[in-house]
């Protein structure tokens, strides 16, 4: 767990600021937003590693919901925390 916590700290303090440098002047399109989301998921999948499927016993990638459960932090495209509303499947932002 220490290894994962250290990697998360490095991601938050070193990688994320470099990726978001100058973001105040970006005109963020849907394509750009998707690319940021994909980058964040790729980095977090590397940090948390694969999981063994309970049914088949095979190794598999983490799904987006599993990553969000393991990593409760700020979303990189909005700077705000995102919480999925289980009732209607929508996302709500809170600070």
N, C-alpha and C positions, 0 to 999 in steps of 0.2 A: 504494500500500500504506500510505503514511503516513496518508492520509485514513481508511482503514478502521481502522487501529490507533488513531487519535485518537477515532473514533466508538465503538469498543469500550471504550476507556478511559472515555469519557463515560457510556456505558451502565452500566458497572460501578460508577462512583463517584457518579453523579448520579441516574440514572433508577432503578436497582435499589433503592437505599436508600429512595427515596420510595415505590415500589410495595410494598416489604416492611415499611414502617413499622408497628410494632405487631403484627407477625405472630405474636409469642409468645402472644397471647391469641386468635388465630383458631381456630375449629374448622373445620379444612380438610375439606371434603367432596370427593367425586369431581368434582362440577361446578366447584368452586373451583380444584381442582388442574388441571383441564383448561383453565380460563380463564387461569391463570398460564402454563401451557405454551404456549397459543395466543398470549398476549401476547409471550412471549419469542421465539417463532418469527417473529411479525410484525415485531418490532423488528430481529431479525437479518436477515430478508429485506430490509429497507430498507437496512441497512448494507452487505450483500454484493451487493445488486442482482440483476438477472436474469442468466441464463446462456443462451448460444446452444446449442441442441440440436445435437449432432454429426451426427445422421442427417438431420434435416429442415432444419437451418439456421435455425429459428425461435427467437425469444426465448421463454423460459419461466421460471416461478418455480422457486426452489430447493426440492428435496424435503427432508424432515426429516433424512435421513441425510447429505445434502450439507451442510446447515447444521451438523450436529454435527462433520463432518470439518473444516470451516473454523473453527469456533469451539469450541475445546476448553477449556471453562471449567466452572464450577460450575452445576449445575441449580438453578433458582431456587426450586423447591418444597421441596427437601430440604436444600439447602446443601451437598450432597455431589456429587462427580463421578460421572457415570453412564457406564458402559462397556457396550456391547452385546457379548454373548457370541455369536460367530458360529456356534458349534456348535449351540446350541439356540434362538437368537433371544431369549433372556431377557436381562434387564438385571441387572447386578451393581453394587453400590455400593462405592466405596472412597474413603478420605479423603486 
